């Protein structure tokens, strides 16, 4: 009975409203914590064993949220024709989103193919899965220069490796891992009795994959794709800083931070843009669940 009622429009609508309400509550809590600490926190910040763990509460180190909003509506600089800060942030965020989307797509395909391989061959799971886990311990700061150097040597006819491709590769490096693990868990989720039933129908591995394992993997795969999208955004922002790729939100964070002492409210605009970009990317992937909602009963009921 619970599986049937969980798919009703009323239940899905209530879940969306509940998620929206909790999101607004979380935003209000962040505003209260920020302004509350600024109002009542020590002027010199909070230190623990000579290590600063909370910032100072002066306007230069911690401007008011209203001042950040006001600064976002003003021009980037005093030059004629300078666009508003929020317009520049949106343009940079869209650039990063495009690069991250390429990285997410590559990482998702690679991760899903690895999951298929590990599901098909048990020896592959034992051999590949530890290396997948180990791969996520490599710091991006060390990986970025290597990818840029290797990519710069690629020249095939009229094709030449551009720096944004290195950023996309780094984004895919972070995106493929959650997809591989989530897809593997989903492909292995069908009960043994259902797999044996497919065997009694003389269904081979591919038909079992198509009609049983893939539909069963959807509740596990969609959260993995959302996590992969958020990871791709993080990888893109970090890679833009590490590789020197200009035009994206990561580079803008560094550029605006350089004027932090004279214009502190401006430095927070691209940071907020990066946060919103991560949420938006996960939301865009969630739209994929609408096309697969009939396979997504477990996630809908949770």
C-alpha positions in Angstrom: 0.0 0.0 0.0 2.9 2.4 0.8 4.5 1.9 -2.6 1.2 2.8 -4.3 0.5 5.9 -2.3 4.1 7.1 -2.5 3.7 7.8 -6.2 0.5 9.9 -5.9 0.7 13.5 -7.0 -0.4 14.7 -3.5 2.5 12.9 -1.9 5.0 14.2 -4.3 3.6 17.7 -4.0 3.9 17.5 -0.2 7.5 16.3 -0.4 8.4 19.3 -2.7 6.7 21.8 -0.4 8.5 20.2 2.6 11.8 20.4 0.9 11.2 24.1 0.0 10.2 24.9 3.5 13.3 23.2 5.0 15.5 25.0 2.4 14.0 28.4 3.5 14.5 27.5 7.2 18.1 26.6 6.5 18.6 29.9 4.7 17.1 31.8 7.6 19.3 30.0 10.1 22.4 30.9 8.1 21.3 34.6 8.1 20.7 34.6 11.8 24.0 32.9 12.6 25.9 35.3 10.4 24.4 38.5 11.7 24.2 37.1 15.2 27.9 36.4 15.4 28.7 39.7 13.8 26.6 41.5 16.4 27.7 39.6 19.5 30.9 37.9 18.5 34.3 39.1 19.8 35.9 41.8 17.6 39.2 39.9 17.4 37.5 36.6 16.4 37.6 33.3 18.1 40.9 31.5 18.5 41.8 28.0 19.7 45.4 27.2 20.7 46.6 30.3 18.8 44.6 29.2 15.7 41.8 31.4 14.4 38.7 29.3 13.9 36.1 32.2 13.5 36.8 35.5 11.7 36.8 39.0 13.2 33.5 40.8 13.3 34.6 44.1 11.7 33.1 45.2 8.4 36.3 44.5 6.5 36.5 40.9 7.5 32.8 40.2 7.8 30.5 42.6 6.1 26.7 42.7 6.7 24.6 40.5 4.4 22.6 43.6 3.3 25.9 45.3 2.3 26.7 42.3 0.1 23.4 42.4 -1.6 23.7 46.2 -2.2 27.3 45.7 -3.6 26.1 43.0 -6.0 23.7 45.5 -7.6 26.5 48.1 -8.1 29.0 48.2 -11.0 32.1 46.0 -10.8 34.4 49.0 -10.9 34.2 52.8 -11.5 35.1 52.6 -15.3 32.5 53.7 -17.8 30.1 51.0 -18.9 31.1 48.6 -16.2 28.4 45.9 -15.7 26.8 45.1 -12.3 28.5 42.7 -10.1 25.6 40.2 -10.2 25.6 40.3 -14.0 29.4 39.5 -14.1 28.9 36.7 -11.6 26.0 35.2 -13.6 28.1 35.3 -16.8 31.0 33.6 -15.1 28.7 31.1 -13.5 27.3 30.1 -16.9 30.8 29.7 -18.3 31.7 27.4 -15.4 28.4 25.5 -15.7 29.1 24.7 -19.4 32.5 23.4 -18.6 31.2 21.4 -15.6 28.4 20.0 -17.7 30.9 18.5 -20.1 33.0 17.1 -17.2 29.8 15.7 -15.6 28.8 14.0 -18.8 32.2 12.4 -19.3 32.4 11.4 -15.7 28.9 9.9 -15.7 29.6 7.8 -18.8 32.9 6.6 -17.5 31.5 5.8 -14.1 28.5 3.9 -15.5 30.7 1.9 -17.8 32.9 1.0 -14.9 29.9 0.0 -12.9 28.7 -2.3 -15.7 32.1 -3.9 -15.9 32.2 -4.5 -12.1 28.7 -5.9 -12.1 29.4 -8.2 -15.0 32.7 -9.5 -13.7 33.2 -10.1 -10.0 37.0 -10.2 -10.4 36.8 -6.7 -12.0 35.0 -5.4 -9.0 37.7 -6.7 -6.7 40.4 -5.3 -8.9 38.9 -1.9 -9.9 36.9 -0.7 -6.9 39.9 -0.3 -4.5 41.6 1.8 -7.2 38.5 3.9 -7.7 38.6 4.7 -4.0 42.3 5.4 -4.0 42.0 7.7 -7.0 39.9 10.1 -4.9 42.8 10.7 -2.5 44.9 12.5 -5.2 44.7 16.2 -4.5 43.4 18.3 -7.4 46.2 20.9 -6.9 48.7 18.2 -7.8 46.6 16.8 -10.6 45.8 20.0 -12.5 49.3 20.9 -13.7 49.8 17.3 -15.0 46.6 17.4 -17.1 47.4 20.8 -18.5 50.9 19.7 -19.5 49.6 16.4 -21.1 46.8 18.2 -22.8 49.1 20.9 -24.3 50.9 18.2 -26.2 47.8 16.9 -28.0 47.6 18.2 -31.6 45.5 16.2 -34.1 45.2 18.0 -37.4 43.3 21.2 -36.9 42.3 20.1 -33.3 44.3 21.6 -30.5 43.8 21.1 -26.8 42.2 24.1 -25.1 42.6 25.0 -21.4 38.9 24.6 -20.7 39.2 20.9 -21.7 41.7 20.4 -18.9 39.2 21.9 -16.5 36.5 19.6 -17.9 38.7 16.5 -17.4 39.4 17.5 -13.8 35.6 18.0 -13.2 35.0 14.5 -14.7 37.6 13.1 -12.4 35.5 14.1 -9.4 32.2 13.3 -11.0 32.8 9.7 -12.1 33.4 8.2 -8.6 29.9 8.7 -7.1 28.3 7.6 -10.3 30.4 4.5 -10.4 29.6 3.5 -6.8 25.9 4.5 -7.0 25.4 2.7 -10.3 27.2 -0.4 -9.1 25.0 -0.5 -6.0 21.9 -0.1 -8.1 22.8 -2.8 -10.6 23.4 -5.2 -7.8 20.2 -4.3 -6.0 17.7 -6.8 -7.6 16.8 -9.7 -5.4 18.2 -13.1 -6.2 14.7 -14.5 -6.8 14.1 -11.9 -9.5 17.4 -12.6 -11.2 16.7 -16.3 -11.1 13.2 -15.6 -12.6 14.9 -13.9 -15.6 17.1 -17.0 -16.0 14.1 -19.2 -16.1 12.8 -17.1 -18.9 16.1 -17.9 -20.7 17.1 -14.2 -20.6 20.7 -13.5 -21.1 22.9 -10.9 -19.3 21.9 -8.1 -21.6 18.1 -8.7 -21.4 18.4 -9.0 -17.6 20.4 -5.7 -17.5 17.8 -4.0 -19.7 14.6 -5.2 -18.1 15.7 -5.7 -14.5 19.0 -4.2 -13.4 18.7 -0.8 -15.1 15.2 -0.1 -13.8 16.2 -1.2 -10.3 19.3 1.0 -10.4 17.4 4.3 -11.0 16.7 5.1 -7.2 20.4 4.7 -6.6 21.7 6.3 -9.8 19.8 9.6 -9.6 21.3 10.6 -6.2 24.7 9.6 -7.5 24.2 11.7 -10.6 23.2 14.7 -8.4 26.3 14.2 -6.2 28.4 13.9 -9.4 27.0 17.2 -10.7 27.9 19.0 -7.4 31.3 17.4 -7.5 31.8 18.5 -11.1 31.1 22.1 -10.0 33.7 21.8 -7.2 36.2 20.3 -9.6 35.6 23.1 -12.1 36.0 25.9 -9.6 39.2 24.4 -8.2 40.6 23.6 -11.6 39.9 27.1 -12.9 42.1 28.4 -10.1 44.8 25.8 -10.5 45.0 26.0 -14.3 44.6 29.7 -14.7 41.5 29.3 -16.9 39.8 32.7 -17.2 36.1 33.6 -17.5 34.8 31.2 -14.9 33.5 31.7 -11.4 36.7 30.1 -9.9 39.0 32.7 -11.4 36.5 35.5 -10.4 36.7 34.4 -6.8 40.5 35.0 -6.9 40.2 38.3 -8.7 37.5 39.7 -6.4 39.4 38.5 -3.3 42.4 40.6 -4.3 40.3 43.7 -3.6 38.9 42.3 -0.4 40.6 44.9 1.9 39.2 47.9 0.0 35.9 46.3 -1.2 35.1 43.3 1.1 31.4 43.0 0.2 32.3 42.5 -3.5 34.5 39.4 -2.7 31.5 37.4 -1.4 29.5 37.8 -4.7 31.3 35.1 -6.7 31.4 32.8 -3.6 27.6 33.0 -3.4 27.5 32.5 -7.1 29.5 29.2 -6.8 27.1 28.0 -4.0 24.0 28.7 -6.1 25.7 27.1 -9.1 26.2 23.9 -7.2 22.6 23.9 -6.1 21.4 24.7 -9.6 23.4 21.9 -11.2 22.0 19.3 -8.7 18.5 20.7 -9.4 19.0 20.3 -13.2 20.0 16.7 -12.7 16.9 16.2 -10.5 14.8 17.1 -13.6 16.0 13.9 -15.1 14.1 12.1 -12.4 10.9 13.4 -13.8 11.4 11.3 -16.9 12.3 8.2 -14.8 9.8 8.7 -12.0 8.0 5.4 -12.6 11.3 3.6 -11.8 12.1 5.9 -8.9 9.7 4.5 -6.2 12.3 4.1 -3.4 13.6 7.7 -3.7 10.0 9.1 -4.0 8.9 7.3 -0.8 12.0 8.4 1.2 
